[in-house]
Amino acid sequence: MPSKSKPLTDKELAAYEAERDLAAELLQAVQEMKAGQLHVVLSPVMEARKKTGLSQSQFAALMGVSVRTLQGWEQGRKQPSGAARTLLAIASTNPKALLAVAGK
């Protein structure tokens, strides 16, 4: 897979996609799942939310954003702003403090 350090150009993406064998990738993933070899990797945002024990809707309300925005952060499609990054860092390192301030 290409490096995630910079976005691919349209030409690079087309070349990468042309070389992929999706059927083989899916078959390999199924085999790994059956063998118990796959590990779920949570995004830092999802890890922070999980540490608070809140649902997406509860955590989004606490952060002052929509559930859709939170989902974008968790899926890596969007990046949180500076203030949100600070709250996420607090949620990750000291979830009880964030919950206490929020009155939860």
Sequence and secondary structure as in RCSB ss.txt:
>XXXX:A:sequence
MPSKSKPLTDKELAAYEAERDLAAELLQAVQEMKAGQLHVVLSPVMEARKKTGLSQSQFAALMGVSVRTLQGWEQ
GRKQPSGAARTLLAIASTNPKALLAVAGK
>XXXX:A:secstr
   SSS   HHHHHHHHHH  HHHHHHHHHHHHHTT       HHHHHHHHHT  HHHHHHHHTS HHHHHHHHT
TSS   HHHHHHHHHHHH HHHHHHHHT 
